[in-house]
């Protein structure tokens, strides 16, 4: 047993790999859900965060450190979304198999076209990410691209079950493609809808559905809205009317409610990720719920 453990360590793999399902740690709920779709019983999946947490700010608690220490595969968004906590977590876990650059480290943002890539980096501009806006999970077209890459990575990390991963990937992509057609058709009335967002976390949703952002409640990304800024947004809406205010389920609702009461606009609280509402318990439910909430509020 000791020899097997040493061999696994030398190969940069978790020694638990051969004992049963591979162990996967997903940084966000959407990637935990996607991994479960693609891996089925071949993987044990641990989600580092839940839908009502801000994924920018997570504590490296002992249970999370232990999960990463024993993981065969780490699935995260990347694009600096987890920069405030993941490097510390990786260092404390000390698992060579899931360090950046290793097959056991998968970043979803590497496989999609990033939006809002800054032309300059200045902390005075707020919480700006060098690689672009990391909230890629709100566009199902991105989910399809990430699924393709993640299915291949699962097969690479666990080649003994490669055929099963390929089959599950093909099945998922077929079901996902049909769902995307259904969502696109249902959401067609939303095209061109002017919106206010609490945080600039919806550019991919906006690009997919053709929503038009006219204002943001945060004066800069990650900066809490002040009373003067909210008053300025309210005045701005007199010349640039909006129909909806969007915020994610994990975000504080006070600023959006303040504006809603004065501008007479509905607030749409979107699940934003899997688990963000009772209905959004998987990826399909996430987008079913998102589309329905937007249509009902417009």
C-alpha positions in Angstrom: 0.0 0.0 0.0 2.8 2.4 0.9 4.5 1.6 -2.4 1.3 2.3 -4.3 0.9 5.6 -2.5 4.5 6.6 -3.3 4.1 5.7 -7.0 0.9 7.7 -7.2 2.6 10.7 -5.7 5.5 10.4 -8.1 3.1 10.4 -11.0 1.5 13.6 -9.6 -1.9 11.8 -9.1 -4.1 11.4 -6.0 -3.5 8.0 -4.4 -7.2 7.6 -4.0 -7.7 7.5 -7.8 -7.5 3.8 -8.2 -9.7 3.0 -5.3 -13.0 4.1 -7.0 -14.5 7.2 -8.6 -12.1 10.0 -9.2 -12.4 12.9 -6.8 -13.3 16.2 -8.3 -13.4 19.6 -6.6 -15.4 22.3 -8.4 -14.9 25.9 -7.4 -18.4 27.0 -8.4 -21.8 25.1 -8.4 -22.2 25.3 -12.2 -19.0 23.3 -12.7 -20.0 20.8 -10.0 -23.3 20.3 -11.9 -21.6 20.0 -15.3 -19.0 17.5 -13.9 -21.9 15.4 -12.6 -23.5 15.5 -16.0 -20.4 14.3 -17.7 -19.0 11.9 -15.1 -21.9 10.3 -13.5 -20.9 7.5 -11.1 -17.3 7.8 -12.3 -16.6 10.8 -10.1 -17.3 12.0 -6.6 -17.9 15.8 -6.9 -17.3 18.3 -4.1 -18.5 21.9 -4.6 -16.3 24.5 -2.9 -19.0 27.2 -2.9 -22.8 27.4 -3.0 -25.1 29.7 -5.0 -25.6 32.2 -2.2 -21.9 32.9 -1.7 -19.9 35.5 -3.6 -17.4 33.4 -5.6 -14.9 36.2 -5.4 -14.5 35.9 -1.6 -14.3 32.4 -0.1 -12.5 31.2 3.1 -10.0 28.3 2.7 -11.7 26.3 5.5 -10.2 23.0 6.7 -12.8 20.8 4.9 -12.1 22.6 1.6 -8.3 22.2 2.0 -8.8 18.5 2.7 -11.0 18.1 -0.4 -8.4 19.8 -2.6 -5.5 17.8 -1.0 -7.2 14.5 -2.1 -8.6 15.7 -5.5 -7.7 14.2 -8.8 -9.2 17.1 -10.7 -9.9 20.7 -9.8 -12.5 22.5 -12.0 -12.7 26.3 -11.7 -13.7 29.3 -13.7 -10.3 30.9 -13.9 -9.9 34.3 -15.4 -9.0 35.6 -11.9 -12.5 34.9 -10.4 -10.9 32.8 -7.6 -7.7 34.8 -7.3 -8.5 36.0 -3.8 -8.6 32.5 -2.3 -7.6 29.7 -4.7 -3.8 30.3 -4.7 -3.8 30.1 -0.9 -6.0 27.0 -1.0 -3.7 25.3 -3.5 -0.6 26.1 -1.5 -2.1 24.8 1.8 -3.5 21.7 0.1 -0.1 20.8 -1.4 -1.5 18.5 -4.1 0.8 18.5 -7.1 -1.8 16.9 -9.3 -4.1 19.9 -9.3 -1.6 22.8 -9.5 -1.8 25.2 -12.5 -0.5 23.7 -15.7 -1.2 20.1 -14.6 -3.9 17.9 -16.2 -5.7 17.9 -12.9 -6.2 21.7 -13.0 -9.0 22.8 -15.4 -10.1 26.4 -16.0 -13.4 26.9 -17.8 -12.5 30.4 -19.0 -9.7 29.0 -21.2 -12.3 27.5 -23.5 -14.6 30.4 -24.2 -14.4 33.9 -25.8 -14.0 36.4 -23.0 -15.9 39.6 -22.9 -15.0 43.0 -21.3 -11.2 42.4 -21.6 -9.7 45.6 -20.1 -7.4 47.7 -22.2 -5.7 48.9 -19.0 -5.3 47.6 -15.4 -5.8 50.0 -12.6 -7.2 49.2 -9.1 -8.9 52.6 -9.3 -11.3 51.0 -11.8 -12.5 48.5 -9.2 -12.5 44.8 -9.4 -11.4 44.4 -13.0 -10.1 41.1 -14.2 -7.1 41.1 -16.6 -8.5 38.3 -18.8 -12.0 39.7 -19.0 -15.3 39.3 -17.2 -15.2 35.8 -15.5 -19.0 35.3 -15.1 -19.2 33.1 -18.2 -21.8 30.7 -16.8 -24.8 32.9 -17.8 -24.6 32.0 -21.5 -25.5 28.3 -22.3 -23.3 28.5 -25.4 -20.3 28.8 -23.0 -21.6 25.8 -21.1 -21.5 23.8 -24.3 -17.9 24.8 -25.0 -16.7 24.1 -21.5 -18.5 20.7 -21.5 -16.6 19.7 -24.6 -13.3 20.5 -23.1 -14.1 19.1 -19.6 -15.3 15.8 -21.1 -11.9 15.5 -22.8 -10.1 16.4 -19.6 -12.0 13.8 -17.6 -11.0 11.2 -20.1 -7.4 12.3 -19.8 -7.3 12.2 -16.0 -9.2 8.9 -15.9 -8.4 7.1 -19.1 -9.8 3.8 -17.8 -13.3 5.3 -18.1 -12.7 7.4 -21.3 -15.4 5.6 -23.3 -17.9 6.4 -20.6 -17.0 10.0 -20.5 -17.3 10.3 -24.3 -20.7 8.7 -24.2 -22.0 10.9 -21.4 -20.6 14.0 -23.2 -22.4 13.1 -26.4 -25.6 12.6 -24.5 -25.3 15.9 -22.7 -24.5 17.9 -25.8 -27.5 16.4 -27.6 -29.8 17.4 -24.7 -28.2 20.7 -24.2 -28.4 21.6 -27.9 -32.2 20.9 -27.9 -32.6 23.0 -24.7 -30.7 25.9 -26.2 -33.0 26.0 -29.2 -36.0 26.0 -26.9 -34.5 28.8 -24.7 -33.6 30.9 -27.7 -37.1 30.7 -29.1 -38.8 31.4 -25.8 -36.5 34.3 -25.0 -36.9 36.1 -28.4 -39.2 38.8 -26.9 -36.4 39.8 -24.5 -34.2 41.1 -27.3 -33.4 44.8 -26.9 -34.8 45.0 -23.3 -33.0 47.8 -21.4 -31.8 46.7 -18.0 -30.0 48.0 -14.9 -27.6 45.5 -13.3 -26.4 45.6 -9.7 -23.0 44.2 -10.6 -21.5 43.9 -14.0 -21.9 40.1 -13.9 -24.3 39.6 -16.8 -22.4 40.5 -20.0 -22.7 37.0 -21.3 -26.4 36.8 -20.6 -26.8 40.1 -22.3 -24.9 39.0 -25.3 -26.9 35.8 -25.6 -30.3 37.3 -25.2 -29.7 40.7 -26.7 -30.4 42.6 -23.4 -29.2 46.2 -23.3 -27.5 47.4 -20.1 -28.1 51.1 -19.5 -26.8 51.4 -16.0 -25.1 49.6 -13.1 -25.7 50.1 -9.4 -22.1 49.6 -8.5 -20.1 52.7 -9.5 -17.2 50.4 -10.3 -17.1 46.6 -10.3 -16.9 45.3 -6.7 -17.5 48.7 -5.2 -20.7 49.1 -3.1 -23.1 51.7 -4.4 -23.3 54.9 -2.5 -26.3 57.1 -2.0 -25.0 59.8 -4.4 -24.3 57.2 -7.1 -27.8 55.6 -6.7 -29.3 59.0 -7.0 -27.3 59.6 -10.2 -28.5 56.3 -11.6 -32.1 57.3 -10.8 -31.7 60.6 -12.6 -30.0 58.8 -15.6 -33.0 56.6 -16.0 -35.1 59.6 -16.7 -33.3 60.0 -20.0 -32.4 56.3 -20.5 -35.4 54.3 -19.2 -35.0 50.7 -18.2 -37.5 47.9 -17.8 -35.8 45.6 -15.4 -33.2 45.6 -12.6 -31.2 42.4 -12.4 -29.2 41.1 -9.5 -27.9 37.7 -8.6 -29.4 35.6 -5.8 -26.2 36.0 -3.7 -26.1 39.8 -3.8 -27.5 42.2 -1.2 -30.8 43.4 -2.4 -30.9 46.8 -0.6 -29.6 48.9 -3.5 -31.7 47.3 -6.1 -34.8 47.7 -3.9 -34.0 51.4 -3.3 -33.9 52.0 -7.0 -36.9 49.8 -7.8 -39.2 51.8 -5.4 -38.2 55.1 -6.8 -38.0 54.2 -10.5 -41.0 52.0 -10.3 -39.1 49.0 -11.9 -39.3 45.3 -11.1 -36.3 43.6 -9.6 -35.5 40.3 -11.1 -33.4 38.1 -8.8 -31.7 35.6 -11.0 -30.4 32.3 -9.6 -27.1 33.0 -11.4 -25.8 29.5 -10.8 -27.1 26.0 -9.9 -28.8 26.1 -6.5 -29.7 29.8 -6.7 -33.4 29.0 -6.5 -35.6 26.1 -5.7 -36.1 25.4 -9.4 -32.4 25.9 -10.5 -31.2 22.6 -9.1 -29.3 21.6 -12.3 -28.0 23.4 -15.3 -31.2 22.9 -17.3 -33.3 24.2 -14.4 -30.9 27.2 -14.1 -31.7 28.4 -17.6 -35.4 27.4 -17.5 -35.7 29.6 -14.4 -33.7 32.5 -15.8 -35.7 32.8 -19.0 -39.0 32.4 -17.2 -38.2 35.1 -14.6 -37.1 37.6 -17.2 -40.2 37.0 -19.4 -42.6 37.3 -16.4 -41.0 40.6 -15.3 -40.7 42.5 -18.6 
